[in-house]
């Protein structure tokens, strides 16, 4: 829940259908993020849509999460 009662070190966010439509599959989106931005982030193909998962660990910095937040819209705009 978004109320904070079950927040941990990972979050899985749905990828909007219009974003999914720009890629052949989740692997293609993963590879595009890795190639264009050098960011490794897993994508999961589920029956109800794709999920992108960020893992927040001590060895990551806030700037890295901000890079991911900028990378996905930039990738979408360029495809």
SULCOR-V514158 format. One record per residue. RES is the residue in one letter. SS is DSSP state (helix for helix, strand for strand, loop for the rest). PSI is psi as a letter, one per 40 degrees, with the letter a starting at -180 (* if undefined). Layout:
((RES;SS;PSI) (RES;SS;PSI))
This chain:
((X;loop;i) (X;loop;e) (X;loop;e) (X;loop;e) (X;loop;e) (X;loop;f) (X;loop;i) (X;loop;a) (X;loop;e) (X;strand;i) (X;strand;h) (X;strand;h) (X;strand;h) (X;strand;i) (X;loop;h) (X;loop;i) (X;helix;d) (X;helix;d) (X;helix;d) (X;helix;d) (X;loop;e) (X;loop;e) (X;loop;i) (X;loop;d) (X;loop;i) (X;helix;d) (X;helix;d) (X;helix;d) (X;helix;d) (X;helix;d) (X;helix;d) (X;helix;d) (X;helix;d) (X;helix;d) (X;helix;d) (X;helix;d) (X;helix;e) (X;loop;f) (X;loop;h) (X;loop;h) (X;loop;h) (X;strand;i) (X;strand;i) (X;strand;h) (X;strand;h) (X;strand;i) (X;loop;d) (X;loop;e) (X;strand;i) (X;strand;i) (X;strand;h) (X;strand;h) (X;strand;h) (X;strand;h) (X;strand;h) (X;loop;h) (X;loop;i) (X;loop;d) (X;loop;e) (X;loop;i) (X;loop;i) (X;helix;d) (X;helix;d) (X;helix;d) (X;helix;d) (X;helix;d) (X;helix;d) (X;helix;d) (X;helix;d) (X;helix;d) (X;helix;d) (X;helix;d) (X;helix;d) (X;helix;d) (X;helix;d) (X;helix;d) (X;helix;d) (X;helix;e) (X;loop;*))
